[in-house]
Amino acid sequence: MLLENPDADIKQIIDSRKSSAMSKLDKIESVRNQQNHPSLSEADISHQTVKDIFNEWKAQIIDVDVY
């Protein structure tokens, strides 16, 4: 994205990538639930950046479940 638009806002790019990853986690979790598989856990993820996003995603899921 930066190659195509050198003036792009890096924070916006990071936020867009994070949002996309969280959307994928939602889809994965939905499929796992439909197939009666256990929920995703941090141990299922090997890449540290994705783990960080996973933990943020999981915290949002817990917040939503509480309300």
C-alpha positions as CSV (number, residue, x, y, z in Angstrom):
1,M,0.0,0.0,0.0
2,L,2.9,2.4,0.8
3,L,4.4,1.6,-2.6
4,E,1.2,2.6,-4.3
5,N,0.7,5.7,-2.1
6,P,3.8,7.0,-0.3
7,D,1.7,9.7,1.4
8,A,-0.6,7.1,3.0
9,D,-1.1,7.3,6.8
10,I,0.7,4.4,8.4
11,K,-1.6,4.4,11.4
12,Q,-4.6,4.0,9.0
13,I,-2.8,1.1,7.3
14,I,-2.1,-0.6,10.6
15,D,-5.7,-0.1,11.8
16,S,-7.0,-1.4,8.4
17,R,-4.8,-4.5,8.7
18,K,-5.9,-5.1,12.3
19,S,-9.6,-4.7,11.4
20,S,-9.1,-7.2,8.6
21,A,-7.4,-9.7,10.9
22,M,-10.1,-9.4,13.5
23,S,-12.7,-10.0,10.9
24,K,-10.9,-13.2,9.9
25,L,-10.8,-14.3,13.5
26,D,-14.6,-13.7,13.7
27,K,-15.1,-16.0,10.7
28,I,-12.7,-18.6,12.0
29,E,-14.4,-18.6,15.4
30,S,-17.9,-18.9,13.8
31,V,-16.8,-21.9,11.7
32,R,-15.2,-23.6,14.7
33,N,-18.4,-23.1,16.7
34,Q,-20.6,-24.4,13.9
35,Q,-18.4,-27.5,13.7
36,N,-18.4,-28.0,17.5
37,H,-14.7,-27.3,17.7
38,P,-13.2,-25.6,20.7
39,S,-12.7,-21.8,20.6
40,L,-9.5,-20.4,19.3
41,S,-6.7,-19.9,21.9
42,E,-3.5,-18.1,21.9
43,A,-1.7,-21.4,21.7
44,D,-3.3,-21.9,18.2
45,I,-1.3,-18.9,16.9
46,S,2.4,-18.8,16.3
47,H,3.0,-15.3,15.0
48,Q,3.5,-12.7,17.8
49,T,1.8,-9.8,15.9
50,V,-1.3,-12.1,15.3
51,K,-1.2,-13.2,18.9
52,D,-1.4,-9.5,20.0
53,I,-4.3,-8.9,17.6
54,F,-5.9,-12.1,18.9
55,N,-5.7,-11.0,22.5
56,E,-7.3,-7.6,21.6
57,W,-10.0,-9.5,19.7
58,K,-10.6,-11.9,22.6
59,A,-10.9,-8.9,25.0
60,Q,-13.5,-7.4,22.7
61,I,-15.4,-10.7,22.6
62,I,-15.4,-10.9,26.4
63,D,-16.6,-7.3,26.7
64,V,-19.5,-8.0,24.3
65,D,-20.5,-11.2,26.2
66,V,-20.7,-9.3,29.4
67,Y,-23.3,-6.9,28.1
